[in-house]
Amino acid sequence: MPIHTSPDRIAAPARPSSSPRVAIVTGGSRGIGRRTVGRLAADGYAVAVGYAADRDEAEAAVKEAVTAGGRAIAVRADVADEHAVAALFDAAEAEFGGVDVVVHAAGRAHMAPIAELDLAVLDDLHRTNIRGTFVVVQQAARRVRPGGAIVTFSTSVVGLAFPDYGAYSASKGAVEALTLILARELRGRDVTANAVAPGPTATDGFLDGKDEETLTRLAARPPLERLGTPADIAEVVAFLASPAGHWINGQVVRANGGII
Ligand SMILES: NC(=O)c1ccc[n+]([C@@H]2O[C@H](COP(=O)([O-])OP(=O)(O)OC[C@H]3O[C@@H](n4cnc5c(N)ncnc54)[C@H](OP(=O)(O)O)[C@@H]3O)[C@@H](O)[C@H]2O)c1
């Protein structure tokens, strides 16, 4: 029985270097997404920076991308709004000629015991994290070019089961389920789909509202004895997005310093 390999597809860039790979990064205005924008730009990507509300931060991300050597635009799009997300993809295609990589970093968190959580908060959280992921990867599944990659965001809390993370962790469990099925649905397209599941990572979204004692306790948990940084996670994303990471497909990558 023949063994099918395509070594030329592994080695060859998808297109000439004069036409760079194109990435869309949702949540690109802050935190992990912001750092990922700069990291991909340093690799020469043209980047469409998606953001929810903070135009100034999105523009700052664009400036950083240009300084890092890439091209970039900022596009406001609520990830749960299918029309806005379609317009984000349209803008990337119109400006840069197509889409090769989609990094869906936009997300929200809310901590409360299950017994006490306001169900309106639950609906709001799940609208962004579950519907938002579905809407973004639906567009990605239709549009990402061969050789490309889709990266979603879960959380290591899905495995760690910290108290108070019920609603958030449930939404990220849905992201993992969706991402693994997407990888299988993309058979024949030469496009990968993986979820990155960070542990505690020092972004504004993570640090907001946490006291010093909580941060010290969380930083002590991984054997590497610190919080993750946005740069730690951006490196993992850049690898998954690159031709070098293309054999990783349909996986949840728990990037957390070995936290248990
Ligand atoms: N930090 C951690 O410890 C950690 C751990 C595990 C998993 N994660 C996951 O990693 C991802 C990034 O986290 P982060 O800490 O970098 O987040 P962050 O600093 O809070 O930034 C969130 C980003 O998402 C955007 N956003 C929020 N709601 C949106 C919506 N409805 N539509 C479009 N964009 C929206 C925000 O845009 P604006 O600036 O315009 O509001 C911002 O760019 C999230 O999915 C998060 O759940 C984070």
The ligand as an SDF file (V2000), in Angstrom:
LIG
                    3D

 48 52  0  0  0  0  0  0  0  0999 V2000
   -4.8710   35.8950   30.3960 N   0  0  0  0  0  0  0  0  0  0  0  0
   -5.0680   34.6650   30.8530 C   0  0  0  0  0  0  0  0  0  0  0  0
   -4.6590   34.3120   31.9610 O   0  0  0  0  0  0  0  0  0  0  0  0
   -5.7870   33.6550   29.9990 C   0  0  0  0  0  0  0  0  0  0  0  0
   -5.7860   32.3150   30.4270 C   0  0  0  0  0  0  0  0  0  0  0  0
   -6.4430   31.3720   29.6750 C   0  0  0  0  0  0  0  0  0  0  0  0
   -7.0960   31.7310   28.5180 C   0  0  0  0  0  0  0  0  0  0  0  0
   -7.0910   33.0320   28.1210 N   0  0  0  0  0  0  0  0  0  0  0  0
   -7.8000   33.3670   26.8860 C   0  0  0  0  0  0  0  0  0  0  0  0
   -6.9020   33.9960   26.0000 O   0  0  0  0  0  0  0  0  0  0  0  0
   -7.6010   34.9610   25.2060 C   0  0  0  0  0  0  0  0  0  0  0  0
   -6.9320   36.3300   25.3560 C   0  0  0  0  0  0  0  0  0  0  0  0
   -6.9860   36.6880   26.7260 O   0  0  0  0  0  0  0  0  0  0  0  0
   -6.3460   38.0700   27.2780 P   0  0  0  0  0  0  0  0  0  0  0  0
   -6.0870   37.8650   28.7040 O   0  0  0  0  0  0  0  0  0  0  0  0
   -5.2660   38.5110   26.3620 O   0  0  0  0  0  0  0  0  0  0  0  0
   -7.6190   39.0500   27.1200 O   0  0  0  0  0  0  0  0  0  0  0  0
   -7.7340   40.6350   27.3890 P   0  0  0  0  0  0  0  0  0  0  0  0
   -6.4180   41.2100   27.7500 O   0  0  0  0  0  0  0  0  0  0  0  0
   -8.8900   40.7990   28.3050 O   0  0  0  0  0  0  0  0  0  0  0  0
   -8.1380   41.1850   25.9500 O   0  0  0  0  0  0  0  0  0  0  0  0
   -9.3500   40.7850   25.4020 C   0  0  0  0  0  0  0  0  0  0  0  0
   -9.3940   41.1580   23.9490 C   0  0  0  0  0  0  0  0  0  0  0  0
  -10.6120   40.6400   23.3910 O   0  0  0  0  0  0  0  0  0  0  0  0
  -11.3320   41.6960   22.7740 C   0  0  0  0  0  0  0  0  0  0  0  0
  -12.7630   41.4040   22.9190 N   0  0  0  0  0  0  0  0  0  0  0  0
  -13.4810   41.1770   24.0480 C   0  0  0  0  0  0  0  0  0  0  0  0
  -14.7720   40.9460   23.7530 N   0  0  0  0  0  0  0  0  0  0  0  0
  -14.8770   41.0380   22.3970 C   0  0  0  0  0  0  0  0  0  0  0  0
  -15.9430   40.9300   21.4740 C   0  0  0  0  0  0  0  0  0  0  0  0
  -17.2130   40.6460   21.8630 N   0  0  0  0  0  0  0  0  0  0  0  0
  -15.6770   41.1040   20.1520 N   0  0  0  0  0  0  0  0  0  0  0  0
  -14.4270   41.3690   19.7320 C   0  0  0  0  0  0  0  0  0  0  0  0
  -13.3670   41.4890   20.5560 N   0  0  0  0  0  0  0  0  0  0  0  0
  -13.5990   41.3270   21.8700 C   0  0  0  0  0  0  0  0  0  0  0  0
  -10.8920   42.9700   23.4780 C   0  0  0  0  0  0  0  0  0  0  0  0
  -11.0970   44.1060   22.6270 O   0  0  0  0  0  0  0  0  0  0  0  0
  -11.2050   45.6150   23.2660 P   0  0  0  0  0  0  0  0  0  0  0  0
   -9.8220   45.9630   23.7680 O   0  0  0  0  0  0  0  0  0  0  0  0
  -11.6220   46.4750   22.1140 O   0  0  0  0  0  0  0  0  0  0  0  0
  -12.2090   45.5230   24.3730 O   0  0  0  0  0  0  0  0  0  0  0  0
   -9.3970   42.6470   23.7010 C   0  0  0  0  0  0  0  0  0  0  0  0
   -8.6530   42.8910   22.5130 O   0  0  0  0  0  0  0  0  0  0  0  0
   -9.0500   34.9530   25.6890 C   0  0  0  0  0  0  0  0  0  0  0  0
   -9.8220   34.1240   24.8450 O   0  0  0  0  0  0  0  0  0  0  0  0
   -8.9490   34.3610   27.0790 C   0  0  0  0  0  0  0  0  0  0  0  0
  -10.1420   33.7230   27.4890 O   0  0  0  0  0  0  0  0  0  0  0  0
   -6.4550   34.0150   28.8310 C   0  0  0  0  0  0  0  0  0  0  0  0
  1  2  1  0
  2  3  2  0
  2  4  1  0
  4  5  1  0
  4 48  2  0
  5  6  2  0
  6  7  1  0
  7  8  2  0
  8  9  1  0
  8 48  1  0
  9 10  1  0
  9 46  1  0
 10 11  1  0
 11 12  1  0
 11 44  1  0
 12 13  1  0
 13 14  1  0
 14 15  2  0
 14 16  1  0
 14 17  1  0
 17 18  1  0
 18 19  2  0
 18 20  1  0
 18 21  1  0
 21 22  1  0
 22 23  1  0
 23 24  1  0
 23 42  1  0
 24 25  1  0
 25 26  1  0
 25 36  1  0
 26 27  1  0
 26 35  1  0
 27 28  2  0
 28 29  1  0
 29 30  1  0
 29 35  2  0
 30 31  1  0
 30 32  2  0
 32 33  1  0
 33 34  2  0
 34 35  1  0
 36 37  1  0
 36 42  1  0
 37 38  1  0
 38 39  2  0
 38 40  1  0
 38 41  1  0
 42 43  1  0
 44 45  1  0
 44 46  1  0
 46 47  1  0
M  CHG  2   8   1  16  -1
M  END
$$$$
